[in-house]
Amino acid sequence: MLRFLLRRAVLALLVCLTVLVISFALTRLSGDLAISIAGPNATEQDIATVRKNYGLDRPLPTQFVDWAVHAAEGDLGRSYLYHAPVAGLIKERMPITLTLGLTGLVIALVVAIPLGVIAAMREGSLLDRAIGLLALFGQAMPSFWLSLVLIIWLGLNLQLLPISGVDTWQGYIMPGIVLAFSAIPALMRLTRAGMIDALSSDYIRTARAKGLSSTKIVLKHALRNAAMPVVSVAAVQLGFMLGGSIVIEAVFALHGVGYLAWESISKNDFPVVQAVVLILAIIYIGLTLLADAMNAVLDPRLRAA
């Protein structure tokens, strides 16, 4: 078990280092940062002054090492737009994004797992096809379109939920539903496939021969084995939700990390962009590592692999 987790941890560190390099390189390839900071009306002297003050006149490898060392110490730089430490900005807005992502994941699991189990138990039936059609519909639906539909229907017409902000917990429901719709199809199909495979296994036939109830067979025996791939994909989907919340936060005016990233990209605030990419990548890698550990607990065969 320990060796398995150590191998995954080393791989996670290598991926994190790769993200560091790519995020740094992309911001530099997007153009001259000194010109972006100085503004369109700046003179050559102004640009040269900005380049010197921000250390942009140094070689790129030196800039990268300096940024990576400071990032490892928790110093993510200073925002050009807000004139404040980037770490403080992310710390202030991260709770909104994390709450939104967890809300979406909970909604997705609550909907996807029961539907996947029902579809597996009624394999090939009209109900199974209807659930599959629902999954296809959810996967094809653009998140911004669903956001607008919910705002008009639940927010304006029925006035059941707030259409923007998170002054109350109800403000997370509509954006959470939108995020969940993107994850439900994958989780539902995985649950269905895992349950179909589990229900046709020898140990399930033995459990039925012993006279165990269908509910106990499904929930205690079949679902546990079918849940392993769902655990991995759920962690990955949470990472996608956190990283893909930019559009949702912009539509619902939620001032989380996604909205901060959108503002920073539009205003060329590159220190914030680099930091957001790094933080979200670390969270995504951590969730994947957690999913591997949970799968190792559920399946002892993985520990000896």
C-alpha positions as CSV (number, residue, x, y, z in Angstrom):
1,M,0.0,0.0,0.0
2,L,2.8,2.4,1.0
3,R,4.8,1.7,-2.2
4,F,1.7,2.2,-4.3
5,L,1.0,5.6,-2.8
6,L,4.7,6.6,-3.0
7,R,4.8,5.8,-6.7
8,R,1.6,7.9,-7.2
9,A,3.0,10.7,-5.2
10,V,6.3,10.9,-7.2
11,L,4.2,10.9,-10.4
12,A,2.0,13.7,-9.0
13,L,5.1,15.8,-8.2
14,L,6.4,15.3,-11.8
15,V,3.0,16.4,-13.2
16,C,3.0,19.5,-10.9
17,L,6.5,20.4,-12.1
18,T,5.3,20.1,-15.7
19,V,2.3,22.4,-15.0
20,L,4.8,24.9,-13.5
21,V,6.8,25.0,-16.7
22,I,3.8,25.1,-19.0
23,S,1.9,27.8,-17.1
24,F,5.1,30.0,-17.1
25,A,5.8,29.4,-20.7
26,L,2.3,30.2,-21.9
27,T,2.2,33.5,-20.2
28,R,5.5,34.4,-21.8
29,L,4.5,33.2,-25.3
30,S,1.3,35.3,-25.2
31,G,3.3,38.5,-25.7
32,D,5.6,41.0,-24.1
33,L,4.4,41.3,-20.5
34,A,6.1,44.7,-20.1
35,I,4.0,46.2,-22.9
36,S,0.8,44.7,-21.4
37,I,1.6,46.2,-18.0
38,A,2.7,49.6,-19.3
39,G,-0.4,50.0,-21.4
40,P,-1.0,50.9,-25.1
41,N,0.0,54.5,-24.7
42,A,3.4,53.9,-23.0
43,T,6.6,55.1,-24.4
44,E,9.7,53.0,-25.0
45,Q,11.2,54.5,-21.8
46,D,8.1,53.5,-19.9
47,I,8.2,50.0,-21.2
48,A,11.9,49.7,-20.4
49,T,11.3,51.0,-16.8
50,V,8.5,48.4,-16.3
51,R,10.6,45.6,-17.7
52,K,13.4,46.5,-15.2
53,N,11.1,47.0,-12.2
54,Y,9.4,43.7,-12.7
55,G,12.5,41.7,-13.5
56,L,11.4,41.0,-17.1
57,D,14.8,42.0,-18.5
58,R,16.4,38.9,-17.0
59,P,16.8,35.6,-18.9
60,L,13.7,33.4,-18.9
61,P,15.3,30.5,-17.0
62,T,16.3,32.9,-14.3
63,Q,12.7,34.3,-14.1
64,F,11.3,30.8,-14.0
65,V,13.5,29.6,-11.2
66,D,12.8,32.7,-9.2
67,W,9.1,32.4,-9.6
68,A,9.1,28.6,-8.8
69,V,11.2,29.1,-5.7
70,H,8.9,31.9,-4.5
71,A,5.8,29.8,-5.3
72,A,7.2,26.9,-3.3
73,E,7.5,29.3,-0.4
74,G,3.9,30.5,-0.8
75,D,4.7,33.7,-2.5
76,L,2.7,33.8,-5.7
77,G,3.6,37.3,-6.7
78,R,1.7,40.5,-6.7
79,S,-1.4,41.3,-8.9
80,Y,-0.9,44.1,-11.5
81,L,-4.7,44.7,-11.5
82,Y,-5.5,44.6,-7.8
83,H,-2.1,45.7,-6.5
84,A,-2.3,43.0,-3.8
85,P,-0.6,39.7,-3.1
86,V,-1.9,37.0,-5.4
87,A,-2.0,34.4,-2.6
88,G,-4.4,36.6,-0.6
89,L,-6.7,37.1,-3.5
90,I,-6.9,33.4,-4.2
91,K,-7.4,32.6,-0.4
92,E,-10.2,35.1,-0.3
93,R,-12.1,33.7,-3.3
94,M,-11.3,30.0,-3.1
95,P,-14.1,29.1,-0.6
96,I,-16.7,30.2,-3.2
97,T,-15.2,28.0,-5.9
98,L,-14.7,25.0,-3.6
99,T,-18.3,25.2,-2.3
100,L,-19.6,25.5,-5.8
101,G,-17.6,22.5,-7.0
102,L,-18.6,20.3,-4.1
103,T,-22.2,21.3,-4.5
104,G,-22.1,20.3,-8.2
105,L,-20.4,17.0,-7.3
106,V,-22.9,16.1,-4.6
107,I,-25.8,16.8,-7.0
108,A,-24.1,14.8,-9.7
109,L,-23.5,11.8,-7.5
110,V,-27.0,11.9,-6.0
111,V,-28.5,11.8,-9.5
112,A,-26.1,9.7,-11.4
113,I,-25.6,6.7,-9.1
114,P,-29.3,5.8,-8.6
115,L,-30.0,6.3,-12.3
116,G,-27.0,4.1,-13.2
117,V,-28.1,1.4,-10.8
118,I,-31.7,1.5,-12.1
119,A,-30.5,1.4,-15.8
120,A,-28.3,-1.6,-15.0
121,M,-31.1,-3.5,-13.3
122,R,-33.4,-2.8,-16.2
123,E,-30.8,-3.4,-18.9
124,G,-32.2,-3.1,-22.4
125,S,-35.6,-1.9,-21.3
126,L,-37.4,1.3,-22.3
127,L,-36.3,2.9,-19.0
128,D,-32.7,2.0,-19.7
129,R,-32.9,3.8,-23.1
130,A,-34.6,6.8,-21.6
131,I,-31.8,7.2,-19.0
132,G,-29.2,6.8,-21.7
133,L,-31.0,9.5,-23.7
134,L,-30.9,11.8,-20.7
135,A,-27.2,11.2,-20.3
136,L,-26.6,12.1,-24.0
137,F,-28.8,15.2,-23.6
138,G,-26.8,16.3,-20.5
139,Q,-23.4,15.8,-22.2
140,A,-24.4,17.8,-25.3
141,M,-26.0,20.7,-23.5
142,P,-23.8,23.9,-23.3
143,S,-23.3,25.0,-19.7
144,F,-23.9,28.7,-20.5
145,W,-27.2,27.9,-22.3
146,L,-28.5,25.8,-19.3
147,S,-27.4,28.6,-17.0
148,L,-29.5,31.1,-18.9
149,V,-32.5,28.8,-19.0
150,L,-32.4,28.2,-15.2
151,I,-32.0,31.9,-14.6
152,I,-35.1,32.7,-16.7
153,W,-37.1,29.8,-15.4
154,L,-36.2,29.4,-11.7
155,G,-34.9,32.9,-11.1
156,L,-37.1,35.3,-13.0
157,N,-40.4,33.4,-13.8
158,L,-40.8,31.3,-10.6
159,Q,-38.6,33.4,-8.4
160,L,-37.5,30.4,-6.4
161,L,-33.8,31.0,-6.4
162,P,-31.4,34.0,-6.6
163,I,-30.0,34.6,-10.0
164,S,-26.6,36.0,-8.9
165,G,-24.4,36.2,-5.9
166,V,-24.0,33.8,-2.9
167,D,-25.4,35.9,-0.1
168,T,-27.4,32.8,1.0
169,W,-26.8,29.1,0.4
170,Q,-29.6,29.1,-2.2
171,G,-27.2,31.0,-4.5
172,Y,-25.1,27.8,-5.0
173,I,-28.1,25.7,-6.2
174,M,-28.5,26.9,-9.8
175,P,-24.8,27.0,-10.6
176,G,-24.3,23.7,-8.8
177,I,-27.0,22.1,-11.1
178,V,-25.2,23.5,-14.2
179,L,-21.9,22.0,-13.1
180,A,-23.5,18.7,-12.1
181,F,-25.1,18.3,-15.6
182,S,-21.6,18.1,-17.1
183,A,-20.6,15.3,-14.8
184,I,-23.8,13.3,-14.6
185,P,-23.4,11.5,-18.0
186,A,-20.0,10.1,-17.3
187,L,-20.8,9.0,-13.7
188,M,-24.1,7.5,-14.7
189,R,-22.6,5.4,-17.6
190,L,-19.7,4.2,-15.4
191,T,-22.2,3.2,-12.7
192,R,-24.4,1.4,-15.2
193,A,-21.5,-0.5,-16.8
194,G,-20.0,-1.4,-13.4
195,M,-23.3,-2.7,-12.1
196,I,-24.0,-4.7,-15.2
197,D,-20.6,-6.4,-14.9
198,A,-21.0,-6.9,-11.1
199,L,-24.6,-8.3,-11.4
200,S,-23.4,-11.0,-13.9
201,S,-20.5,-12.2,-11.6
202,D,-20.3,-15.5,-9.9
203,Y,-20.4,-14.1,-6.3
204,I,-23.7,-12.4,-7.1
205,R,-25.2,-15.6,-8.3
206,T,-24.0,-17.3,-5.1
207,A,-25.5,-14.5,-3.0
208,R,-28.9,-15.0,-4.8
209,A,-28.6,-18.8,-4.3
210,K,-28.2,-18.1,-0.6
211,G,-31.5,-16.3,-0.6
212,L,-30.2,-12.7,0.0
213,S,-32.6,-10.0,-0.8
214,S,-32.2,-8.0,-4.0
215,T,-31.7,-4.8,-2.1
216,K,-28.8,-6.3,-0.1
217,I,-27.2,-7.8,-3.2
218,V,-27.3,-4.6,-5.1
219,L,-26.3,-2.2,-2.4
220,K,-23.9,-4.3,-0.3
221,H,-22.2,-6.5,-2.9
222,A,-22.6,-5.2,-6.5
223,L,-22.5,-1.5,-5.9
224,R,-19.2,-1.7,-3.8
225,N,-17.3,-3.2,-6.8
226,A,-19.0,-1.0,-9.3
227,A,-18.1,2.1,-7.3
228,M,-14.3,1.9,-7.9
229,P,-14.2,3.5,-11.3
230,V,-16.9,6.0,-10.2
231,V,-14.6,7.1,-7.3
232,S,-11.8,7.9,-9.7
233,V,-14.0,9.7,-12.2
234,A,-15.7,11.6,-9.4
235,A,-12.4,13.0,-8.2
236,V,-11.5,13.9,-11.8
237,Q,-14.9,15.5,-12.4
238,L,-14.4,17.7,-9.2
239,G,-11.1,18.9,-10.7
240,F,-12.9,19.7,-14.0
241,M,-15.6,21.5,-12.1
242,L,-13.2,23.7,-10.2
243,G,-11.2,24.4,-13.4
244,G,-14.3,24.8,-15.5
245,S,-16.2,27.1,-13.2
246,I,-15.0,30.2,-15.0
247,V,-18.0,30.4,-17.3
248,I,-20.5,29.5,-14.6
249,E,-19.0,32.0,-12.1
250,A,-19.1,34.7,-14.8
251,V,-22.8,34.0,-15.7
252,F,-24.0,33.9,-12.1
253,A,-21.7,36.7,-10.9
254,L,-20.0,34.5,-8.3
255,H,-16.7,36.1,-7.3
256,G,-14.7,33.0,-6.9
257,V,-11.3,31.9,-8.3
258,G,-12.9,31.2,-11.8
259,Y,-14.2,34.8,-12.0
260,L,-10.8,36.0,-10.8
261,A,-9.1,34.1,-13.5
262,W,-11.5,35.5,-16.1
263,E,-10.8,39.1,-15.0
264,S,-7.1,38.5,-14.9
265,I,-7.0,37.0,-18.5
266,S,-9.1,39.9,-19.8
267,K,-6.8,42.5,-18.1
268,N,-3.5,40.7,-18.8
269,D,-2.9,40.2,-15.0
270,F,-0.4,37.4,-15.7
271,P,0.8,36.7,-12.1
272,V,-2.8,35.9,-11.1
273,V,-3.3,33.7,-14.2
274,Q,-0.1,31.7,-13.5
275,A,-1.1,31.3,-9.8
276,V,-4.7,30.2,-10.6
277,V,-3.5,27.6,-13.1
278,L,-0.9,26.3,-10.6
279,I,-3.4,26.1,-7.6
280,L,-6.1,24.4,-9.7
281,A,-3.6,22.0,-11.1
282,I,-2.3,21.1,-7.6
283,I,-5.9,20.6,-6.4
284,Y,-6.7,18.4,-9.5
285,I,-3.5,16.3,-8.9
286,G,-4.3,16.0,-5.2
287,L,-7.8,14.8,-6.0
288,T,-6.5,12.2,-8.4
289,L,-4.0,11.0,-5.8
290,L,-6.8,10.7,-3.3
291,A,-8.9,8.7,-5.8
292,D,-6.0,6.3,-6.2
293,A,-5.7,5.8,-2.5
294,M,-9.5,5.2,-2.2
295,N,-9.4,2.7,-5.0
296,A,-6.5,0.9,-3.3
297,V,-8.6,0.6,-0.1
298,L,-11.6,-0.7,-2.1
299,D,-9.6,-3.1,-4.2
300,P,-6.7,-4.9,-2.4
301,R,-5.3,-6.1,-5.8
302,L,-4.1,-2.6,-6.6
303,R,-1.9,-2.5,-3.5
304,A,0.1,-5.4,-4.8
305,A,0.3,-4.0,-8.3
